[in-house]
Amino acid sequence: VQLQAYGGGLVQPGGSLRLSCAVSGRTSSNQVMGWFRQAPGKEREFLTAIKWSGGSTVYADSVKGRFTVSKDTAKKTLYLQMNNLKPEDTAVYYCAAAIGLITSTMSRLEKYDYWGQGTLVTVSS
C-alpha cells in the first residue's frame, strides 16, 4: 500500500481545509485508514481513523466535532475535513494504513504499517 497525502496549506484561524490521501497498491477489505499529525517539537498524535469496509470511525477528543474523516473507495481516496481551525492545529498531517485493527486499537500509532509523506497545515492570520 502506498499513500500520498496532499491538500495542506496556509489557512486563517476559524477557516476550513480538506486534506486528501491517495491510496495506491493493493487494498484489503479489513484495512483501516488513519489520520495523524505532528506539530514542531511534539510527538505524532492520532486524530481519526475509519474502516475501509463499512466505514466505522474513531476520533480523538481534541478534534471531535471539528474534523470529519471520510473515504471514497471507488477513487481510493481518504479525506479529512477540518473546520474551525485553530493555530494549535498547525502541524504536518499524515495518513496511514493498517490491516485488521479492531476498534479499540484504531487510535494506536504503532499499529499502522504504511505511512504517507505528510502535508503541512499552517493556521495563522
C-alpha positions, 0 to 999 in steps of 0.5 A: 500500500502506498499513500500520498497525502496532499491538500495542506496549506496556509489557512486563517484561524476559524477557516476550513481545509480538506486534506486528501490521501491517495491510496495506491497498491493493493487494498484489503477489505479489513484495512483501516485508514488513519489520520495523524499529525505532528506539530514542531517539537511534539510527538505524532498524535492520532486524530481519526481513523475509519474502516475501509469496509463499512466505514466505522470511525474513531476520533480523538477528543481534541478534534471531535466535532471539528474534523470529519474523516471520510473515504471514497473507495471507488477513487481510493481516496481518504479525506479529512475535513477540518473546520474551525481551525485553530493555530494549535492545529498547525502541524504536518498531517499524515495518513496511514494504513493498517490491516485488521485493527479492531476498534479499540486499537484504531487510535494506536500509532504503532499499529499502522504499517504504511505511512504517507509523506505528510502535508503541512497545515499552517493556521495563522492570520 
